[in-house]
């Protein structure tokens, strides 16, 4: 969308999607209840990002124009540290919005 050929952005999104977003399904015990729009939306929001990055990772020619190579290696910094910094920033912003801005 914004940077379709950025390997760094893809690697950070892959690490975030297959890490905290995927485990959020288990941690919050999301269940697919078809008569509950809230639960169905929560499952979709947490299940589709890992599915999308999986398809982009293992089927890049079908999903993109082939710029992402499945053989690319990823450093520890890009796999752990950079996504962790992005996640901490998101948590801080979320906390400020829910506990400070919305609370008053």
N, C-alpha and C positions, 0 to 999 in steps of 0.2 A: 504494500500500500504506500508507505512513505519511502522506504528504502528497500525495494524488492531484491536487490542483489547484495545486500550487506551481510557478510558472513558473521560479523560480530553480533549484530542484532539478532540474527537467526539463532546463534549459539546461546545467547542470553535467554531468548524466548524458549528455546528447547529445554534449557536447564530449569527455568522457572515452571514451565508447563508440566514437565515430567517429574518434578520434585514436589514443591509445596502445594501446587494446584491439584495434583493427583491425590496426594495424601489427605487433602482437605475432605475428599469424599468419604474416606474412612474415619477421619477424626470427628467430623460432624455427623456421621452416620446418615449420609444422604441416601434416600430411597426413592425409587421411581414409582411414585403414586400417581396414576394417570388422572384421578379425579381432583388432585390438588395442584393448582397452577404454580403455587409457590415452590413446592417440592420438585416438580418437574422442571421448572426453570433453574433451580439450584443445581440439579443433576446435570442439566445441559451446559450451564455455565462452567462447571468444573470438569466435565467429561470431554467436551469438544476440543479445547486447546491441546491436550495431549494427543488426541486423534489426528488433528491437523498437522502438528509438528512431526508425528510419526510418518504420516503420508509424505510430507515434504522431505523427510530424512531418507526414507527407503525407496521412494518412487519419485525422484526429482525430475526426471524427463517428462513424466505425465503431469506433474503438478506445476512445474515452472518451466522456464525455457532452458533448463539444464545448467544454470550457473552454480547451483549447490552440488558439490561433489560428495557422495556418501563416504568416500575414502578420506575425507578431511579429518585430521586429528584436532583435538581441542586441548588447550593447556589447562592446568589446574586453576589458574587465575580466571580464565574465561568460563570454566565449568563450575567453580565453587565461589570464588571471592566476588567476582563482578555480579552474578545473580544474587548473592547474599546482600550486597550493598543496595541493589535495586529493591529487594524485598524489605530490607530494613527501612529504606526511604518510604516505600509504600505503607508499611505498618505505622510509621510515625505520622504520615499525612492522614491515614485513616483514624488513628487515635485522636489527633487534634480535631478532626472534623466531628467525630462522634462524641467525644468527651469534653471538648472545650466549646466548639462553635454551636453544636446542636443542644448542648446541655444548658446554655444560658438563654 
